[in-house]
Amino acid sequence: MAKGKLALGLDIGSSSVKMVLLKESKRGYELQHFGIAPIPPEAIVDGALMNSTAIVQAIQELVAAQKIKHKEVALGVAGHSVIIKKIQLPVMTQDELDEAIQWEAEQYIPFDINDVNVDCQILSQPADGNGTMDVLLVAVKKDMINDYTSVVAEAGLVPTVVDVDAFAVQNAYEAAYGIPLDETVVLINCGAAVVNINILANGITSFTRDITLGGNLFTEEIQKQLGVSHDEAEALKVGGSAGGDADAVVPQEVERVIHAVAEQMAGEIQRSLDFYAATAADGRISRVYLSGGTARIPALQRTIAQRCGVPVEILNPFRNIEIDHRRFDPGYILDVAPMAAVAVGLGLRKPDDK
Protein backbone atom coordinates (compact mmCIF):
# COMPACT_ATOMS: atom_id res chain seq x y z
CA MET A 1 0.00 0.00 0.00
CA ALA A 2 1.47 3.33 -1.03
CA LYS A 3 2.28 5.69 1.80
CA GLY A 4 -0.23 8.50 1.93
CA LYS A 5 -2.69 10.37 4.02
CA LEU A 6 -5.39 8.24 5.62
CA ALA A 7 -9.00 9.28 6.15
CA LEU A 8 -10.31 10.29 9.57
CA GLY A 9 -12.27 7.24 10.77
CA LEU A 10 -15.66 8.34 12.10
CA ASP A 11 -17.99 5.74 13.62
CA ILE A 12 -21.41 7.29 14.26
CA GLY A 13 -22.88 4.70 16.62
CA SER A 14 -26.25 4.79 18.33
CA SER A 15 -24.79 5.59 21.77
CA SER A 16 -21.58 7.46 20.91
CA VAL A 17 -19.40 8.85 18.14
CA LYS A 18 -15.88 7.39 17.89
CA MET A 19 -13.08 9.14 15.98
CA VAL A 20 -9.68 7.70 15.00
CA LEU A 21 -6.86 9.27 13.00
CA LEU A 22 -3.98 6.99 12.06
CA LYS A 23 -0.72 7.74 10.29
CA GLU A 24 1.22 5.33 8.10
CA SER A 25 4.81 4.88 9.20
CA LYS A 26 7.71 2.64 8.09
CA ARG A 27 6.75 0.16 10.80
CA GLY A 28 3.01 0.16 10.09
CA TYR A 29 0.46 2.49 11.67
CA GLU A 30 0.66 5.06 14.46
CA LEU A 31 -2.27 6.41 16.47
CA GLN A 32 -2.47 10.19 16.07
CA HIS A 33 -5.87 10.99 17.57
CA PHE A 34 -8.62 9.05 19.31
CA GLY A 35 -11.78 10.22 21.02
CA ILE A 36 -15.29 9.16 22.03
CA ALA A 37 -18.27 11.49 22.53
CA PRO A 38 -21.61 10.21 23.87
CA ILE A 39 -24.84 11.07 22.07
CA PRO A 40 -28.30 11.18 23.73
CA PRO A 41 -30.46 8.02 23.81
CA GLU A 42 -32.87 7.90 20.83
CA ALA A 43 -30.62 10.21 18.75
CA ILE A 44 -30.34 7.29 16.31
CA VAL A 45 -33.17 4.74 16.02
CA ASP A 46 -32.87 1.72 13.67
CA GLY A 47 -30.01 3.46 11.87
CA ALA A 48 -32.14 6.58 11.22
CA LEU A 49 -30.82 9.89 12.52
CA MET A 50 -33.56 11.33 14.77
CA ASN A 51 -31.48 14.10 16.36
CA SER A 52 -28.97 15.34 13.80
CA THR A 53 -28.12 18.43 15.85
CA ALA A 54 -26.80 16.33 18.77
CA ILE A 55 -24.72 14.20 16.39
CA VAL A 56 -23.22 17.24 14.61
CA GLN A 57 -22.40 18.71 18.03
CA ALA A 58 -20.69 15.48 19.19
CA ILE A 59 -18.55 15.39 16.03
CA GLN A 60 -17.58 19.08 16.40
CA GLU A 61 -16.70 18.57 20.08
CA LEU A 62 -14.41 15.66 19.18
CA VAL A 63 -12.68 17.61 16.40
CA ALA A 64 -12.18 20.60 18.73
CA ALA A 65 -11.01 18.52 21.72
CA GLN A 66 -8.56 16.56 19.56
CA LYS A 67 -7.46 19.73 17.68
CA ILE A 68 -7.92 17.86 14.39
CA LYS A 69 -7.13 19.79 11.21
CA HIS A 70 -7.83 16.79 8.98
CA LYS A 71 -11.11 17.15 7.04
CA GLU A 72 -11.52 14.00 4.91
CA VAL A 73 -13.69 11.38 6.59
CA ALA A 74 -14.45 7.67 6.14
CA LEU A 75 -17.73 6.72 7.81
CA GLY A 76 -19.67 3.48 8.25
CA VAL A 77 -23.31 2.37 7.98
CA ALA A 78 -25.23 -0.69 9.23
CA GLY A 79 -28.75 -1.99 9.86
CA HIS A 80 -31.94 -2.55 7.83
CA SER A 81 -31.00 -0.11 5.06
CA VAL A 82 -27.84 -2.07 4.25
CA ILE A 83 -28.09 -5.27 2.17
CA ILE A 84 -25.04 -7.55 1.81
CA LYS A 85 -25.31 -10.68 -0.32
CA LYS A 86 -22.88 -13.18 -1.76
CA ILE A 87 -24.10 -14.05 -5.24
CA GLN A 88 -22.86 -16.12 -8.19
CA LEU A 89 -22.55 -14.62 -11.64
CA PRO A 90 -21.02 -15.75 -14.95
CA VAL A 91 -17.29 -15.03 -15.10
CA MET A 92 -16.53 -11.46 -16.24
CA THR A 93 -13.98 -8.73 -15.60
CA GLN A 94 -14.45 -6.13 -12.82
CA ASP A 95 -15.22 -3.49 -15.49
CA GLU A 96 -17.90 -5.71 -17.08
CA LEU A 97 -19.30 -6.42 -13.62
CA ASP A 98 -19.47 -2.72 -12.77
CA GLU A 99 -21.61 -2.21 -15.88
CA ALA A 100 -23.84 -5.25 -15.34
CA ILE A 101 -24.31 -5.06 -11.58
CA GLN A 102 -27.18 -2.55 -11.62
CA TRP A 103 -29.30 -5.06 -13.62
CA GLU A 104 -28.06 -8.12 -11.74
CA ALA A 105 -28.62 -6.51 -8.33
CA GLU A 106 -32.30 -5.83 -8.91
CA GLN A 107 -33.38 -9.43 -8.24
CA TYR A 108 -31.45 -9.62 -4.93
CA ILE A 109 -32.52 -6.34 -3.33
CA PRO A 110 -35.86 -5.83 -1.56
CA PHE A 111 -35.81 -2.07 -2.32
CA ASP A 112 -36.38 -0.14 -5.54
CA ILE A 113 -33.03 -0.20 -7.37
CA ASN A 114 -33.29 3.58 -7.91
CA ASP A 115 -33.40 4.13 -4.13
CA VAL A 116 -30.07 2.43 -3.41
CA ASN A 117 -26.37 2.83 -4.10
CA VAL A 118 -24.89 -0.47 -5.27
CA ASP A 119 -21.29 -1.69 -5.08
CA CYS A 120 -19.71 -5.07 -5.67
CA GLN A 121 -16.45 -6.96 -5.43
CA ILE A 122 -15.29 -10.21 -7.03
CA LEU A 123 -14.41 -12.68 -4.24
CA SER A 124 -13.20 -15.69 -6.22
CA GLN A 125 -12.94 -16.82 -9.82
CA PRO A 126 -12.44 -20.29 -11.31
CA ALA A 127 -8.85 -20.84 -12.45
CA ASP A 128 -9.90 -21.79 -16.01
CA GLY A 129 -11.94 -18.61 -16.47
CA ASN A 130 -15.14 -20.55 -17.21
CA GLY A 131 -18.34 -21.07 -15.21
CA THR A 132 -19.38 -18.80 -12.36
CA MET A 133 -17.65 -16.53 -9.87
CA ASP A 134 -18.53 -15.42 -6.33
CA VAL A 135 -19.39 -11.74 -6.02
CA LEU A 136 -20.06 -9.70 -2.90
CA LEU A 137 -22.98 -7.36 -3.52
CA VAL A 138 -23.64 -4.40 -1.22
CA ALA A 139 -26.60 -2.05 -1.50
CA VAL A 140 -27.34 0.86 0.83
CA LYS A 141 -30.39 3.12 0.73
CA LYS A 142 -29.48 6.53 -0.70
CA ASP A 143 -31.51 8.27 2.04
CA MET A 144 -29.30 6.73 4.72
CA ILE A 145 -26.07 7.71 2.95
CA ASN A 146 -27.39 11.26 2.46
CA ASP A 147 -28.36 11.57 6.14
CA TYR A 148 -24.97 10.39 7.40
CA THR A 149 -22.89 12.39 4.92
CA SER A 150 -25.00 15.49 5.68
CA VAL A 151 -24.23 15.46 9.42
CA VAL A 152 -20.52 15.02 8.62
CA ALA A 153 -20.62 17.97 6.20
CA GLU A 154 -22.62 20.04 8.69
CA ALA A 155 -19.90 19.41 11.26
CA GLY A 156 -17.43 21.01 8.84
CA LEU A 157 -15.81 17.80 7.54
CA VAL A 158 -15.69 16.21 4.07
CA PRO A 159 -17.16 12.68 3.69
CA THR A 160 -15.01 10.83 1.12
CA VAL A 161 -15.59 7.12 1.88
CA VAL A 162 -18.77 5.34 3.02
CA ASP A 163 -18.08 1.79 4.23
CA VAL A 164 -20.19 -0.88 5.93
CA ASP A 165 -19.53 -1.40 9.66
CA ALA A 166 -19.04 -5.18 9.28
CA PHE A 167 -16.29 -4.63 6.67
CA ALA A 168 -14.65 -1.85 8.69
CA VAL A 169 -14.31 -4.35 11.58
CA GLN A 170 -12.81 -6.85 9.10
CA ASN A 171 -10.21 -4.22 8.04
CA ALA A 172 -9.31 -3.59 11.68
CA TYR A 173 -9.13 -7.33 12.41
CA GLU A 174 -6.86 -8.07 9.43
CA ALA A 175 -4.51 -5.20 10.32
CA ALA A 176 -4.32 -6.48 13.92
CA TYR A 177 -4.25 -10.27 13.45
CA GLY A 178 -3.50 -10.92 9.76
CA ILE A 179 -5.72 -12.67 7.21
CA PRO A 180 -7.02 -15.99 8.62
CA LEU A 181 -6.13 -18.52 5.92
CA ASP A 182 -7.13 -22.21 6.30
CA GLU A 183 -9.70 -21.48 9.00
CA THR A 184 -13.11 -19.92 9.54
CA VAL A 185 -13.39 -17.05 12.01
CA VAL A 186 -16.43 -15.03 13.03
CA LEU A 187 -16.28 -11.30 13.66
CA ILE A 188 -19.18 -10.15 15.85
CA ASN A 189 -19.50 -6.43 16.40
CA CYS A 190 -22.01 -5.75 19.22
CA GLY A 191 -23.08 -2.12 19.27
CA ALA A 192 -25.76 -0.41 21.31
CA ALA A 193 -28.54 -1.20 18.81
CA VAL A 194 -27.17 -3.59 16.16
CA VAL A 195 -25.01 -6.73 16.12
CA ASN A 196 -23.02 -7.20 12.88
CA ILE A 197 -21.91 -10.76 12.11
CA ASN A 198 -19.25 -11.35 9.45
CA ILE A 199 -17.97 -14.90 8.86
CA LEU A 200 -14.59 -15.15 7.11
CA ALA A 201 -13.67 -18.47 5.51
CA ASN A 202 -10.02 -18.49 4.35
CA GLY A 203 -9.92 -14.72 4.65
CA ILE A 204 -12.99 -14.15 2.44
CA THR A 205 -16.42 -12.98 3.61
CA SER A 206 -18.79 -15.96 3.37
CA PHE A 207 -21.78 -14.78 5.37
CA THR A 208 -22.96 -11.52 6.92
CA ARG A 209 -26.00 -10.60 8.96
CA ASP A 210 -27.12 -7.61 11.02
CA ILE A 211 -29.26 -8.43 14.09
CA THR A 212 -31.28 -5.61 15.60
CA LEU A 213 -30.34 -6.35 19.18
CA GLY A 214 -27.60 -4.67 21.17
CA GLY A 215 -26.31 -3.21 24.39
CA ASN A 216 -29.39 -1.01 24.78
CA LEU A 217 -31.35 -4.17 25.55
CA PHE A 218 -29.24 -4.75 28.69
CA THR A 219 -29.80 -1.14 29.77
CA GLU A 220 -33.55 -1.25 29.14
CA GLU A 221 -34.01 -4.54 31.03
CA ILE A 222 -31.96 -3.32 34.04
CA GLN A 223 -34.00 -0.09 34.05
CA LYS A 224 -37.31 -1.92 33.78
CA GLN A 225 -36.67 -4.78 36.21
CA LEU A 226 -34.70 -2.91 38.86
CA GLY A 227 -36.44 0.45 38.68
CA VAL A 228 -33.37 2.63 38.08
CA SER A 229 -32.64 5.54 35.71
CA HIS A 230 -31.04 5.15 32.26
CA ASP A 231 -27.65 6.45 33.48
CA GLU A 232 -27.70 4.20 36.57
CA ALA A 233 -28.59 1.19 34.39
CA GLU A 234 -25.68 2.01 32.03
CA ALA A 235 -23.25 2.05 34.99
CA LEU A 236 -24.61 -1.23 36.41
CA LYS A 237 -24.42 -2.86 32.95
CA VAL A 238 -20.64 -2.53 32.70
CA GLY A 239 -20.11 -3.49 36.35
CA GLY A 240 -19.72 -0.01 37.79
CA SER A 241 -21.40 1.55 40.80
CA ALA A 242 -24.62 3.29 39.87
CA GLY A 243 -24.63 6.00 42.53
CA GLY A 244 -27.79 7.46 44.08
CA ASP A 245 -30.63 5.13 45.06
CA ALA A 246 -29.43 2.44 42.68
CA ASP A 247 -26.55 1.51 44.98
CA ALA A 248 -29.20 -0.33 46.99
CA VAL A 249 -29.60 -2.73 44.02
CA VAL A 250 -28.30 -6.20 44.84
CA PRO A 251 -25.48 -7.32 42.50
CA GLN A 252 -27.13 -10.75 42.07
CA GLU A 253 -30.24 -9.05 40.64
CA VAL A 254 -28.13 -7.16 38.09
CA GLU A 255 -26.28 -10.39 37.27
CA ARG A 256 -29.58 -12.23 36.72
CA VAL A 257 -30.90 -9.59 34.28
CA ILE A 258 -27.58 -9.41 32.40
CA HIS A 259 -27.42 -13.21 32.11
CA ALA A 260 -30.98 -13.40 30.71
CA VAL A 261 -30.27 -10.76 28.03
CA ALA A 262 -26.88 -12.34 27.20
CA GLU A 263 -28.68 -15.68 26.66
CA GLN A 264 -31.16 -14.00 24.31
CA MET A 265 -28.39 -12.32 22.27
CA ALA A 266 -26.18 -15.42 22.20
CA GLY A 267 -29.20 -17.47 21.03
CA GLU A 268 -29.73 -15.11 18.06
CA ILE A 269 -26.02 -15.21 17.21
CA GLN A 270 -25.97 -19.01 17.47
CA ARG A 271 -28.94 -19.27 15.06
CA SER A 272 -26.97 -17.31 12.46
CA LEU A 273 -23.88 -19.49 12.95
CA ASP A 274 -26.01 -22.66 12.74
CA PHE A 275 -27.55 -21.42 9.49
CA TYR A 276 -24.07 -20.77 8.08
CA ALA A 277 -22.83 -24.21 9.23
CA ALA A 278 -25.77 -25.89 7.51
CA THR A 279 -25.22 -24.10 4.19
CA ALA A 280 -21.41 -23.99 3.96
CA ALA A 281 -19.33 -26.83 2.54
CA ASP A 282 -17.04 -26.66 5.56
CA GLY A 283 -18.99 -24.91 8.28
CA ARG A 284 -16.54 -25.54 11.13
CA ILE A 285 -15.80 -22.33 13.00
CA SER A 286 -12.47 -22.12 14.80
CA ARG A 287 -12.76 -18.83 16.71
CA VAL A 288 -15.03 -15.87 17.42
CA TYR A 289 -13.76 -12.28 17.86
CA LEU A 290 -16.06 -9.91 19.71
CA SER A 291 -15.97 -6.12 19.31
CA GLY A 292 -18.24 -3.14 19.97
CA GLY A 293 -19.16 -1.47 23.26
CA THR A 294 -21.35 -4.40 24.32
CA ALA A 295 -18.34 -6.75 24.07
CA ARG A 296 -17.21 -5.19 27.38
CA ILE A 297 -19.97 -7.09 29.22
CA PRO A 298 -18.14 -10.24 30.43
CA ALA A 299 -21.35 -12.32 30.63
CA LEU A 300 -21.89 -11.93 26.87
CA GLN A 301 -18.44 -13.28 25.97
CA ARG A 302 -18.92 -16.27 28.33
CA THR A 303 -22.43 -17.03 27.08
CA ILE A 304 -21.46 -16.94 23.38
CA ALA A 305 -18.52 -19.26 24.10
CA GLN A 306 -20.81 -21.71 25.94
CA ARG A 307 -23.56 -21.61 23.29
CA CYS A 308 -21.27 -21.86 20.25
CA GLY A 309 -18.63 -24.18 21.73
CA VAL A 310 -15.67 -22.24 20.28
CA PRO A 311 -13.14 -19.84 21.87
CA VAL A 312 -14.37 -16.24 22.03
CA GLU A 313 -11.76 -13.49 22.14
CA ILE A 314 -12.18 -9.72 22.57
CA LEU A 315 -10.91 -8.00 19.43
CA ASN A 316 -8.16 -5.45 20.04
CA PRO A 317 -7.94 -3.24 16.92
CA PHE A 318 -4.91 -1.39 18.39
CA ARG A 319 -2.85 -4.63 18.62
CA ASN A 320 -0.46 -3.72 15.78
CA ILE A 321 -0.79 0.05 16.01
CA GLU A 322 2.00 2.08 17.55
CA ILE A 323 0.72 4.08 20.52
CA ASP A 324 2.68 6.81 22.26
CA HIS A 325 2.02 6.17 25.96
CA ARG A 326 2.97 9.74 26.84
CA ARG A 327 -0.06 10.92 24.87
CA PHE A 328 -2.49 8.03 25.41
CA ASP A 329 -3.18 6.22 28.68
CA PRO A 330 -2.53 2.51 27.87
CA GLY A 331 -5.13 1.33 30.43
CA TYR A 332 -7.81 3.52 28.88
CA ILE A 333 -6.94 2.45 25.32
CA LEU A 334 -7.14 -1.22 26.30
CA ASP A 335 -10.48 -0.67 28.03
CA VAL A 336 -12.12 1.07 25.07
CA ALA A 337 -10.38 -1.01 22.35
CA PRO A 338 -13.45 -3.17 21.52
CA MET A 339 -15.54 0.02 21.02
CA ALA A 340 -12.97 1.38 18.57
CA ALA A 341 -12.99 -1.49 16.05
CA VAL A 342 -15.24 0.19 13.45
CA ALA A 343 -13.49 3.57 13.79
CA VAL A 344 -10.02 1.96 13.43
CA GLY A 345 -11.18 0.00 10.37
CA LEU A 346 -12.50 3.21 8.82
CA GLY A 347 -9.29 5.04 9.75
CA LEU A 348 -7.31 2.53 7.65
CA ARG A 349 -9.06 3.77 4.50
CA LYS A 350 -7.58 6.38 2.16
CA PRO A 351 -9.71 9.39 1.16
CA ASP A 352 -9.48 8.40 -2.52
CA ASP A 353 -10.39 4.72 -1.97
CA LYS A 354 -13.01 3.44 -4.38
C-alpha positions as CSV (number, residue, x, y, z in Angstrom):
1,M,0.0,0.0,0.0
2,A,1.5,3.3,-1.0
3,K,2.3,5.7,1.8
4,G,-0.2,8.5,1.9
5,K,-2.7,10.4,4.0
6,L,-5.4,8.2,5.6
7,A,-9.0,9.3,6.1
8,L,-10.3,10.3,9.6
9,G,-12.3,7.2,10.8
10,L,-15.7,8.3,12.1
11,D,-18.0,5.7,13.6
12,I,-21.4,7.3,14.3
13,G,-22.9,4.7,16.6
14,S,-26.3,4.8,18.3
15,S,-24.8,5.6,21.8
16,S,-21.6,7.5,20.9
17,V,-19.4,8.9,18.1
18,K,-15.9,7.4,17.9
19,M,-13.1,9.1,16.0
20,V,-9.7,7.7,15.0
21,L,-6.9,9.3,13.0
22,L,-4.0,7.0,12.1
23,K,-0.7,7.7,10.3
24,E,1.2,5.3,8.1
25,S,4.8,4.9,9.2
26,K,7.7,2.6,8.1
27,R,6.7,0.2,10.8
28,G,3.0,0.2,10.1
29,Y,0.5,2.5,11.7
30,E,0.7,5.1,14.5
31,L,-2.3,6.4,16.5
32,Q,-2.5,10.2,16.1
33,H,-5.9,11.0,17.6
34,F,-8.6,9.1,19.3
35,G,-11.8,10.2,21.0
36,I,-15.3,9.2,22.0
37,A,-18.3,11.5,22.5
38,P,-21.6,10.2,23.9
39,I,-24.8,11.1,22.1
40,P,-28.3,11.2,23.7
41,P,-30.5,8.0,23.8
42,E,-32.9,7.9,20.8
43,A,-30.6,10.2,18.7
44,I,-30.3,7.3,16.3
45,V,-33.2,4.7,16.0
46,D,-32.9,1.7,13.7
47,G,-30.0,3.5,11.9
48,A,-32.1,6.6,11.2
49,L,-30.8,9.9,12.5
50,M,-33.6,11.3,14.8
51,N,-31.5,14.1,16.4
52,S,-29.0,15.3,13.8
53,T,-28.1,18.4,15.9
54,A,-26.8,16.3,18.8
55,I,-24.7,14.2,16.4
56,V,-23.2,17.2,14.6
57,Q,-22.4,18.7,18.0
58,A,-20.7,15.5,19.2
59,I,-18.6,15.4,16.0
60,Q,-17.6,19.1,16.4
61,E,-16.7,18.6,20.1
62,L,-14.4,15.7,19.2
63,V,-12.7,17.6,16.4
64,A,-12.2,20.6,18.7
65,A,-11.0,18.5,21.7
66,Q,-8.6,16.6,19.6
67,K,-7.5,19.7,17.7
68,I,-7.9,17.9,14.4
69,K,-7.1,19.8,11.2
70,H,-7.8,16.8,9.0
71,K,-11.1,17.1,7.0
72,E,-11.5,14.0,4.9
73,V,-13.7,11.4,6.6
74,A,-14.5,7.7,6.1
75,L,-17.7,6.7,7.8
76,G,-19.7,3.5,8.3
77,V,-23.3,2.4,8.0
78,A,-25.2,-0.7,9.2
79,G,-28.7,-2.0,9.9
80,H,-31.9,-2.5,7.8
81,S,-31.0,-0.1,5.1
82,V,-27.8,-2.1,4.2
83,I,-28.1,-5.3,2.2
84,I,-25.0,-7.6,1.8
85,K,-25.3,-10.7,-0.3
86,K,-22.9,-13.2,-1.8
87,I,-24.1,-14.0,-5.2
88,Q,-22.9,-16.1,-8.2
89,L,-22.5,-14.6,-11.6
90,P,-21.0,-15.7,-14.9
91,V,-17.3,-15.0,-15.1
92,M,-16.5,-11.5,-16.2
93,T,-14.0,-8.7,-15.6
94,Q,-14.4,-6.1,-12.8
95,D,-15.2,-3.5,-15.5
96,E,-17.9,-5.7,-17.1
97,L,-19.3,-6.4,-13.6
98,D,-19.5,-2.7,-12.8
99,E,-21.6,-2.2,-15.9
100,A,-23.8,-5.3,-15.3
101,I,-24.3,-5.1,-11.6
102,Q,-27.2,-2.6,-11.6
103,W,-29.3,-5.1,-13.6
104,E,-28.1,-8.1,-11.7
105,A,-28.6,-6.5,-8.3
106,E,-32.3,-5.8,-8.9
107,Q,-33.4,-9.4,-8.2
108,Y,-31.5,-9.6,-4.9
109,I,-32.5,-6.3,-3.3
110,P,-35.9,-5.8,-1.6
111,F,-35.8,-2.1,-2.3
112,D,-36.4,-0.1,-5.5
113,I,-33.0,-0.2,-7.4
114,N,-33.3,3.6,-7.9
115,D,-33.4,4.1,-4.1
116,V,-30.1,2.4,-3.4
117,N,-26.4,2.8,-4.1
118,V,-24.9,-0.5,-5.3
119,D,-21.3,-1.7,-5.1
120,C,-19.7,-5.1,-5.7
121,Q,-16.5,-7.0,-5.4
122,I,-15.3,-10.2,-7.0
123,L,-14.4,-12.7,-4.2
124,S,-13.2,-15.7,-6.2
125,Q,-12.9,-16.8,-9.8
126,P,-12.4,-20.3,-11.3
127,A,-8.8,-20.8,-12.5
128,D,-9.9,-21.8,-16.0
129,G,-11.9,-18.6,-16.5
130,N,-15.1,-20.6,-17.2
131,G,-18.3,-21.1,-15.2
132,T,-19.4,-18.8,-12.4
133,M,-17.6,-16.5,-9.9
134,D,-18.5,-15.4,-6.3
135,V,-19.4,-11.7,-6.0
136,L,-20.1,-9.7,-2.9
137,L,-23.0,-7.4,-3.5
138,V,-23.6,-4.4,-1.2
139,A,-26.6,-2.0,-1.5
140,V,-27.3,0.9,0.8
141,K,-30.4,3.1,0.7
142,K,-29.5,6.5,-0.7
143,D,-31.5,8.3,2.0
144,M,-29.3,6.7,4.7
145,I,-26.1,7.7,3.0
146,N,-27.4,11.3,2.5
147,D,-28.4,11.6,6.1
148,Y,-25.0,10.4,7.4
149,T,-22.9,12.4,4.9
150,S,-25.0,15.5,5.7
151,V,-24.2,15.5,9.4
152,V,-20.5,15.0,8.6
153,A,-20.6,18.0,6.2
154,E,-22.6,20.0,8.7
155,A,-19.9,19.4,11.3
156,G,-17.4,21.0,8.8
157,L,-15.8,17.8,7.5
158,V,-15.7,16.2,4.1
159,P,-17.2,12.7,3.7
160,T,-15.0,10.8,1.1
161,V,-15.6,7.1,1.9
162,V,-18.8,5.3,3.0
163,D,-18.1,1.8,4.2
164,V,-20.2,-0.9,5.9
165,D,-19.5,-1.4,9.7
166,A,-19.0,-5.2,9.3
167,F,-16.3,-4.6,6.7
168,A,-14.7,-1.9,8.7
169,V,-14.3,-4.4,11.6
170,Q,-12.8,-6.8,9.1
171,N,-10.2,-4.2,8.0
172,A,-9.3,-3.6,11.7
173,Y,-9.1,-7.3,12.4
174,E,-6.9,-8.1,9.4
175,A,-4.5,-5.2,10.3
176,A,-4.3,-6.5,13.9
177,Y,-4.2,-10.3,13.5
178,G,-3.5,-10.9,9.8
179,I,-5.7,-12.7,7.2
180,P,-7.0,-16.0,8.6
181,L,-6.1,-18.5,5.9
182,D,-7.1,-22.2,6.3
183,E,-9.7,-21.5,9.0
184,T,-13.1,-19.9,9.5
185,V,-13.4,-17.1,12.0
186,V,-16.4,-15.0,13.0
187,L,-16.3,-11.3,13.7
188,I,-19.2,-10.2,15.9
189,N,-19.5,-6.4,16.4
190,C,-22.0,-5.7,19.2
191,G,-23.1,-2.1,19.3
192,A,-25.8,-0.4,21.3
193,A,-28.5,-1.2,18.8
194,V,-27.2,-3.6,16.2
195,V,-25.0,-6.7,16.1
196,N,-23.0,-7.2,12.9
197,I,-21.9,-10.8,12.1
198,N,-19.2,-11.3,9.4
199,I,-18.0,-14.9,8.9
200,L,-14.6,-15.1,7.1
201,A,-13.7,-18.5,5.5
202,N,-10.0,-18.5,4.3
203,G,-9.9,-14.7,4.6
204,I,-13.0,-14.1,2.4
205,T,-16.4,-13.0,3.6
206,S,-18.8,-16.0,3.4
207,F,-21.8,-14.8,5.4
208,T,-23.0,-11.5,6.9
209,R,-26.0,-10.6,9.0
210,D,-27.1,-7.6,11.0
211,I,-29.3,-8.4,14.1
212,T,-31.3,-5.6,15.6
213,L,-30.3,-6.3,19.2
214,G,-27.6,-4.7,21.2
215,G,-26.3,-3.2,24.4
216,N,-29.4,-1.0,24.8
217,L,-31.4,-4.2,25.5
218,F,-29.2,-4.7,28.7
219,T,-29.8,-1.1,29.8
220,E,-33.6,-1.3,29.1
221,E,-34.0,-4.5,31.0
222,I,-32.0,-3.3,34.0
223,Q,-34.0,-0.1,34.1
224,K,-37.3,-1.9,33.8
225,Q,-36.7,-4.8,36.2
226,L,-34.7,-2.9,38.9
227,G,-36.4,0.5,38.7
228,V,-33.4,2.6,38.1
229,S,-32.6,5.5,35.7
230,H,-31.0,5.1,32.3
231,D,-27.6,6.4,33.5
232,E,-27.7,4.2,36.6
233,A,-28.6,1.2,34.4
234,E,-25.7,2.0,32.0
235,A,-23.3,2.1,35.0
236,L,-24.6,-1.2,36.4
237,K,-24.4,-2.9,33.0
238,V,-20.6,-2.5,32.7
239,G,-20.1,-3.5,36.3
240,G,-19.7,0.0,37.8
241,S,-21.4,1.5,40.8
242,A,-24.6,3.3,39.9
243,G,-24.6,6.0,42.5
244,G,-27.8,7.5,44.1
245,D,-30.6,5.1,45.1
246,A,-29.4,2.4,42.7
247,D,-26.6,1.5,45.0
248,A,-29.2,-0.3,47.0
249,V,-29.6,-2.7,44.0
250,V,-28.3,-6.2,44.8
251,P,-25.5,-7.3,42.5
252,Q,-27.1,-10.7,42.1
253,E,-30.2,-9.1,40.6
254,V,-28.1,-7.2,38.1
255,E,-26.3,-10.4,37.3
256,R,-29.6,-12.2,36.7
257,V,-30.9,-9.6,34.3
258,I,-27.6,-9.4,32.4
259,H,-27.4,-13.2,32.1
260,A,-31.0,-13.4,30.7
261,V,-30.3,-10.8,28.0
262,A,-26.9,-12.3,27.2
263,E,-28.7,-15.7,26.7
264,Q,-31.2,-14.0,24.3
265,M,-28.4,-12.3,22.3
266,A,-26.2,-15.4,22.2
267,G,-29.2,-17.5,21.0
268,E,-29.7,-15.1,18.1
269,I,-26.0,-15.2,17.2
270,Q,-26.0,-19.0,17.5
271,R,-28.9,-19.3,15.1
272,S,-27.0,-17.3,12.5
273,L,-23.9,-19.5,12.9
274,D,-26.0,-22.7,12.7
275,F,-27.5,-21.4,9.5
276,Y,-24.1,-20.8,8.1
277,A,-22.8,-24.2,9.2
278,A,-25.8,-25.9,7.5
279,T,-25.2,-24.1,4.2
280,A,-21.4,-24.0,4.0
281,A,-19.3,-26.8,2.5
282,D,-17.0,-26.7,5.6
283,G,-19.0,-24.9,8.3
284,R,-16.5,-25.5,11.1
285,I,-15.8,-22.3,13.0
286,S,-12.5,-22.1,14.8
287,R,-12.8,-18.8,16.7
288,V,-15.0,-15.9,17.4
289,Y,-13.8,-12.3,17.9
290,L,-16.1,-9.9,19.7
291,S,-16.0,-6.1,19.3
292,G,-18.2,-3.1,20.0
293,G,-19.2,-1.5,23.3
294,T,-21.4,-4.4,24.3
295,A,-18.3,-6.7,24.1
296,R,-17.2,-5.2,27.4
297,I,-20.0,-7.1,29.2
298,P,-18.1,-10.2,30.4
299,A,-21.3,-12.3,30.6
300,L,-21.9,-11.9,26.9
301,Q,-18.4,-13.3,26.0
302,R,-18.9,-16.3,28.3
303,T,-22.4,-17.0,27.1
304,I,-21.5,-16.9,23.4
305,A,-18.5,-19.3,24.1
306,Q,-20.8,-21.7,25.9
307,R,-23.6,-21.6,23.3
308,C,-21.3,-21.9,20.3
309,G,-18.6,-24.2,21.7
310,V,-15.7,-22.2,20.3
311,P,-13.1,-19.8,21.9
312,V,-14.4,-16.2,22.0
313,E,-11.8,-13.5,22.1
314,I,-12.2,-9.7,22.6
315,L,-10.9,-8.0,19.4
316,N,-8.2,-5.4,20.0
317,P,-7.9,-3.2,16.9
318,F,-4.9,-1.4,18.4
319,R,-2.8,-4.6,18.6
320,N,-0.5,-3.7,15.8
321,I,-0.8,0.0,16.0
322,E,2.0,2.1,17.6
323,I,0.7,4.1,20.5
324,D,2.7,6.8,22.3
325,H,2.0,6.2,26.0
326,R,3.0,9.7,26.8
327,R,-0.1,10.9,24.9
328,F,-2.5,8.0,25.4
329,D,-3.2,6.2,28.7
330,P,-2.5,2.5,27.9
331,G,-5.1,1.3,30.4
332,Y,-7.8,3.5,28.9
333,I,-6.9,2.4,25.3
334,L,-7.1,-1.2,26.3
335,D,-10.5,-0.7,28.0
336,V,-12.1,1.1,25.1
337,A,-10.4,-1.0,22.4
338,P,-13.5,-3.2,21.5
339,M,-15.5,0.0,21.0
340,A,-13.0,1.4,18.6
341,A,-13.0,-1.5,16.0
342,V,-15.2,0.2,13.4
343,A,-13.5,3.6,13.8
344,V,-10.0,2.0,13.4
345,G,-11.2,0.0,10.4
346,L,-12.5,3.2,8.8
347,G,-9.3,5.0,9.8
348,L,-7.3,2.5,7.7
349,R,-9.1,3.8,4.5
350,K,-7.6,6.4,2.2
351,P,-9.7,9.4,1.2
352,D,-9.5,8.4,-2.5
353,D,-10.4,4.7,-2.0
354,K,-13.0,3.4,-4.4
